[in-house]
Amino acid sequence: MDTLKKIFPFSFKEKPDVKALVINIVMYVVAAAIIGVLLAILGKLPLVGLITYVTGTVVELYVTAGIVLTVLNYCGVLK
């Protein structure tokens, strides 16, 4: 669990109410959107396309896992 807390620090922040949960989820979505736009711009370069594809996939997995961990932490499933 300590490793997850180091990899996903925003997911394990204290969330006293639903407003904090929604803000945390929106932060993940906005970060993914910004990185997605940057990767789309860089993906137009000929040799960088594969690297941006792999990076985009990793970012999407990180954001999805972060959101799931955020909700699970808020619901009290994770300790």
N, C-alpha and C positions, 0 to 999 in steps of 0.2 A: 504494500500500500504506500510505503514511503517513496518508492520509485515513481508510482503514478502521481503522487503529490508534487514531485520534482518536475515531471514531464508536463503535467497539466496544472500549473499553479492557479490559473483563474477558475478552474472548475471546483477547486476546494476552498475558495474564499467563503467567508461566512455570509449567508444569505438569510436575513431575518424575515423577509416577506417576499411575496410574488413579484413585486416591482424589481427587487434586486435580482431575482432569477431571470426575469425578462431582459433586464439590462445586460446581464452576463451573456445570455444567448445572443442578443443583438451585437454585442462586441465581437463574438466569434463570427457571426455572419458578415459583418462589415469588414473585418480583417480578411476573410476569405474572398470577399468581392474585390477589395483593393488588390490583393495578390493575384486574383484571377485576371484583372484588367492588365496589370503589369506583365503577367505571363502571356496574355494574348498579344500584347504589343511586341514582346520579345519573340514570340512564336513565329512571327512573320519572317524572321531572319532564317536563311537556308539551313545552316548547320545546328542551330539552337533549338529547332522544333522538337526533337526527341527529348532533349533535356528539359524543356519547358513542360512537355507532356508528363514526364515522370514526376517533376516537381509539383505540378498541378494535382496529380493523383495523390501524392503524399499529403499535400495541404488539405485536400478534400477529406481524406481519411482522418487527419488530425482534428479538423473542425468537427466532423461527425462524432468522433470519439469524445471530444471535449464537451460537446453539447449533451451527449448521453450521460457522461460522468457528472455534469452539472445537475441534470435532472435527478439522477440517482442520489447524489449527495444531498440535494434539497429535500428529497422524500425521506431521507434517513436510511436508505438501504446500505450505503457505504459508511464505514466507521473510520 
